Amino acid sequence: MSVDSLPEAQTRSDAPQQSLSTAAARNLATTTKSAPQMQEITSRWLLRMLPWVEAGGGAYRVNRRLRHTLGDGRIDFVQDGATVRVIPRELTELAVLRGFTDTDVLSTLADRCAQLDFTAGDVLVERGSPADRIHLIAHGRVSQTSEGKYGERVSVAVLADGGHFGERALTDPDARHDCTFTAETSGTLLTLSRADFTAVQASAPQLRAHVEAVGSRTRQPQTKHGEAEIAVKAGHVGEAELPATFVDYELRPREYELAVAQTVLRIHTRVADLYNDPMDQSAEQLRLVVEALRERQEHELINNREFGLLHNVDFKQRIQPRSGPPTPDDMDELLCRRRGTKMFLAHPRTIAAIGRGLNACGLYPDHVDLGGQSVPAWRGVPILPCNKIPISEEQTSSIIAMRTGEKSQGVIGLRQTGLPDEYEPGLSVRFMGINEQAVTSYLVSTYYSAAVLLPDALGVMENVQIAPVSR
């Protein structure tokens, strides 16, 4: 058999090597290396867009005009199988019971609440019908509609878990429903009738005195925001007598203390001494630790139960989508709740759902330039991604809208600069020493918080369906 007839692979293996192999040559070559990569790093738009304010002394006090809060909060329930009960203390979220502390009376009222299960399409109350009971929504979605000027049906709002309606029925025997409430999904609500409330009030003098005090308080002149009205006279001529007034402040304003995120970075001295070419091992270790701390900082600014944005939205600034997925009408409703909205924040999957909602209506999102980067926008307001906003098991999430800055009375970030061994503004790296195993330790700390200066500076659309609808 001739060499020409041998298979090509056999010819290659039997042929003598004529030059240095690439595998051996790599032993003498300098490998080009990348810096350590980290998948956790995100764009962190919230940290970039928040105006950061110096919090001297580690705290920031938000002074506001005195505001008469009449109880517009969300009510929580407990479930035992198919039975649902309202938590007695949660009844103080109602305007008529705000500030009432007698737990025995509250428990009696909770026991008198009757459970009602409903299905999608059920009309819970009709507009114009007598209102003789309050309705507390334990679970489900209820649409609130009214009648327009020309007899058409207009959508007012969508209520969900923890909402309530018909509160005037408890104290006003002539009250009537000014809207129609229709179930959009199946669910459960509890009702408390005026007759039961009056019966408990008759046997509890402290409740009767509290209700009378609330009634006199609500008759004081107030603005639509619940603030004590500043008396002003306008349009007069001549020497008319001018009203005297003053601006009252909250006696116990809220203070935001700086939170902290910390970790201890450990590097063996042998690694730091010998393996610093071409990259400084200590610097790379520190860079990745700082990135992780900044990611955690943004997570806390969104989700912390004390100062996180999702937990500090005023209940009047929480809205529900009308049909589940976000629509242009829903985005407009969220936008119009405040002046000067600076940005929307949403999970990237939620932004995709917004795009689908716009496309379904034949619309396409605008784009605005933000620091040289083109980002989607609605009505000129950028929609920025933030993967720290949680997604529920039901594939729903939230869209945050905010006004920012002290001058705009919006949302601000809090930090303190000038820290000892400061590495970045508000972040310090302090040498802790070398232990007996020759390991060097550094304490890496960052201090931060966020403050909402006015309730309307921050809003959220909750329970936004983000999963594509199957067809």
N, C-alpha and C positions, 0 to 999 in steps of 0.2 A: 504494500500500500504506500502510495506516495504521500509526501507531506501535504501536497495540495488537496488531497482527499480527506485529511483529518478535520474533525469539527473545529469550528473557530474557537470555542472555549478551551478545548484541549491544546490548541496551538498557542494560545495566550499563556496558559499555565506552564507549558514546557519551555517557553521562550526565556532566554536569560535576561535578567534585569539590566537595563542599560543606563538608569539614572536613579537619583535618590528619590525614595517614595515620599508621597505627601504626608503620610502618617509620621515618618521619621523627621521630616522637615519641620513639622509643627513643634518639635521639642526645642528648636532654636528660634522660633518665631514669637513675637509679642502678640498676644490675643487682644483684639479690640473688644472691650466690655461695655455694657450699658450700666447706667446707674440702677440701683435696686428699684424694681417696679412694685406698685401697690394698687391692687384692684379696688380697694376701699375708697380711694380718693374720688370725690365728685366735684362738681362745679361750685358748690356751696354759695349759691346766689344769695341766700338770706344773709350770710355774714358779709357779703360784698355790698349789699344794697342797704343794710341798716345803717342809719347815722349813729355813730358811737359817741356817747356822752360820758364825760368823766364823772365817776361816782366817788367823790372824796369821802373818807371815813367808811367806805365799804357799803354805803346805803344811799338810796335815792328816794326822796319823799315826793309824792304827787299830790299837790294841793289843788283842790277843786272848789267850785261854788257848792254851797249846801244843796243837796239833791234829795228830794223826798221820794225814796224808793218805795213803791207801793206793792212790791211782790209780783214779779213777772218771771219767776224762775221756773226751772224744770223740776218735775216731781218724780221721785223714784218709788219703785214698788218691789215687793217680794213675791215670789211665786212658789206655791206648794202644790205640785201636780198641775191640775187644771184650775186651781183656786189662786186668785190674785188678790193681794192686800196692799193698801197704800201704807207706807211707813209713816207713823203718826207725826213725827217731827217734820216730815216733808210737807205737811199741810201748811206750814208757816211760809211756804213760797207763795201762797195765795195772798192777794192784797189785803183782804179783810182779816187775815190771821198773821200778817207779818209782825214779828216781834212778840207774839204770844208764847209764853213759856210753860204753861201748866200742862205737863205731859199726860195727866189723867184725863183732862178734858179733850186733849188731842186724840188720845186713844179711843175715847168714847165716840168722837166724830168719825174716826177711821173705821170703827166697828159698824157704823150705820151706813157706810158706803156699800151700794149694791153693785154686783158685777153684771155686766152685759157683754155678751159676745156678738160680734157682727161679722158680716161677710161683704165682699166687694160689691159695690153698687147700692148698699143700704143707705137710705136717707135717715140720718140720725136726728136732725131737727130741720124744720122748714122755716124759711125766712118769714117773719111776722107772727109766728106762733108764740103763745105765752111761754115764758121761761120760768120754770118752777124748780129747776135743779141744775147743779154744775156737773160738767162732764170731765173726767180725768182720763186721758188716754194712756193706758198701760202698754199697749203694743199695737202697731199698725199705722197706716197713713190715712189722714182725713183731709179732704179738700174743702176749703172755705170759699164759697161763691156768693155773689150778691147780684142785684139787678141794676143794670146801667140806666142812664138817663132816657134811653130810647127803648127800654124794655128788654134789652139783650142780657144774656148771662155773662157776667164778668168774674174772672178769677181774682180772689183777694190774697189767699195764702194757702200753704199746705202745712198741716200740723202732723207731728209724729210722736214717737214715744216720749212721754213726760209732759206733753202739752195739755192744755185744758181750755175750755170755753164755757160760757154761760155763767160766769162768776157773779154778775149782778143779780142773778136770781136769788142768791142767798139773803140779800138784804132789801131788795126792792120788789114788793108784791105786784107792781104793775109792769115789771120788766118783760120785754119781748125780744125775741131773737132778731137781730138785724141782718143776719146772713144765714145761708143754707149750708149745712155741714153734711158731706156725703163721703162714705167710706170708699177709698180707692183700693184697699186691700182688706183681707180678713184681719181681725184683731180683737182686742178686748179693751173695754173701758169700764171705769167705776163711776157711779153717779151718787151724789149726795143731794137729797131733796131739801127745799126750803123748810118744809114741815119738820123734818128731822133736825135741821140746824137750829130752828126756832125752839124746838123742844129741849135740846141740849143747852141752849142759851138761857132758857127760863130756869133751868136747874143749876146753872153755873153763873153766879153774879159777876165773877171775874171776867168771864167771856163777854157778858153783856156790856160791862164797863169798857172793855178793850174795843169792841165794835163801835161804841159811841165815840170813843177817842179817835179811832181811825176815820170815822165820818166827819168829825170836826176838822181833822188835819187835812183831808182831801178838799175841803172847801176853801182853804187858803189859796190866794192867787198863785198860780204856777205857770211856767212856760210849758210848751209841748214836750220838753225834755225832762220835766219833773223838777226843774230848778225853781227856787223862790223867785217870783217875778220882781224885776226892778221897775218901779213906777216911773213912767216918763209921760209927759204931756206934749202933744204936738198939734200943729195946725191952729193954735189959738192966736188971738190978736189982743192988743191992749195990755192991761196990767192984770192978767189972769193969775190966780193963785196957783203956784207950782207945787207939785207933789214933793214930799220929802221921802227919801229912800236911802238904803244902804245895801251893800253886797255882803251877804253872809257866806262864811266858809265852812267846810266840813270840820268838825271838831276832832275827828280821829282819821286823818288822811292816811292812805296806804303808803307803806314804805317797802321798797324792794331792796333786799340785801343781796350782795354779790354771792353767787354760787361758785363752786370750785370743781374743777376736774384735774386730777393728779395721777401721776404714776412715777415709779422709780426706775430709771434706766441704768442697767448694769453692763459694764464693758470690762473684759479682762485686760489688764495692763499689757500683757504680751501681745494681744491682738492690736491694741492701740499703738504699741511701740513698733511692731514689725511689719504690719500689713497695711500700710497707708499709701501704697503706690499702685496704681495711679489715683486712687480715691481715698479720702480720709475716712477711715472706718467710723470714728466717733461722730463725725459730721453727718454721715449717711444714716447711722443709727438714730441720731437726734432728729434728722429731717423726717424720717418715717414716723417717729413717735409724735412729733408735733402735728403731722398730718392726721394721725389717729385722734389726737386730742381735739383738733379743730372739728373733725367729723362728729365727735361726741358732743362738742359744744353746740353745734347746729341741731343735733337731735334733741338735746335738752331744751333749747329755745323753742322747739316745736311742741314737745311732748311732756315736759316737766309739769307735774300737777300743781305746783306753786306759782310758777311764772311763765310756763309754756304758753304759746299763743293759742293753741287749740283749747286750753282750759281757761283762758282769760277773755274769751269772746262774750260780750254782753248778750243776754238771752234775746233781746230785741234785734240783735244783729245776726241771729242764726236763722237761716232759711232752708227750705227743702226744695229739691227739684220737683217740677210739676208732674213729670212722668217717669222719673228714674234716671235715664241718661241726660247729660247736660245739653240744654238747647240754647239758642241765642236769647230767648226770652228769659231763661234762668240766669244767664250771664248778665243781662241788662238789670235784672232785679238785684243781683248781688252788687253790681257797680253803682246803682243809684242810691244805695243806702248811706253813702258818705260822699263828701266833697273831696276832690283832689286825690282820688285813689292813685297810688303810686305804682302798685304792682299786684298781680295775682301770683299765688304760689300753689302748685299742684304737683302730684306725683307724675312722673313721665307717662305712666299708663293712663292717668286721668286726662293729661293733655291730648293723648291720642283719642280718648273718648270725646273730648271737646271738638276735635277736628272732625270726627265722624258726625257729631251732632250738627255742626255747621254745614258739612257737605250734604247731609240729608235735606237741608233747607236750601240747597243751591248756593251756599255761601262759602267763602274761603277766608281763613284768618289772615289779617294783616301781618306785616312784619315791621319791626322797628329796629333801629341800630342802637345797641347798648354796649358801649365801650368797644366798638369795632366789631361786635358780633351781632348777627341778625337773629332775632328771636321772634316767635309768634306773638301776636297781640290781639286784643279785642277792644275796639273803640280807641285805639292808640295806647292802651295800657298793656305793658308786656306781661305775658304769661310765662313765668319762670319755673323750671323743673326743680323739685325738691323730693328726693326719695325718702326723706325722713317722715313724711306724712303717711300714716299707716293705711293699710288696705285690710278691710275686714274679711272674715271667712266667706261672707256673702258677696264678695267682690264689689264692695262699695268703698268710697273714699271721700275726702273733703277737698274743697277749693277755698283757699284763704285769700282775702282781699284786704289791703291795708293802705292807710295813709301814713307817711313816715315823717319824722323830724320834729324837733322841739317847737320851732316857729309855727309849724302847721298843726300843732297839738295832736301829733300822731303817735306812731310806735317808734320807740328808740331802743338801741342797744346800750347796755351799761357795762363799763369796765373801769379799771384804774390803771393808769400808766405810771412809769417811774418806779417800778418795783425793783427791789434788790436783784442783781444779776438778771436783768430783763433781757430776753432774747428777741421777742417781738412785742408789740404793744399789748399789754395785759397778760403776757406769758413770760414766765421766768424759768431759768435753768440754774439750779443751785448745786454746787459741789458738796457731796455728803461725806467724802472720805474714801479710803481704800481699806478693805478688810484684810484679815489674815490670809485669805486665799488669793490675794492680789487682784481683787475685783473692785473696780472703781464704780461708785454709785453717784447718780445725779437725780435730784428731785425736780421733776418737770411739772409746773403748775400753771393753770390759766384760770382767771377769775372773770365772771360774766353774769349778766342777767338781761332781762328785757322789761320795759315798762310801757303800758298803754295809757297815754295821757288823757284821752277822752274816750268814752264808750264807743262812739261811732267811728273811731279811727281803725277799728278792726272788725271784720265780718267773716263769716264762713258759710258756705253751702255744704250741708251735711248729707250723708247717705246718697252720694252720687254714684249711680251705677256705671261701672267702667268696663264690664265684660261686654263684648260685642253680642248683639241680639241675633240669635240664630234664625235663619229664614228657610 
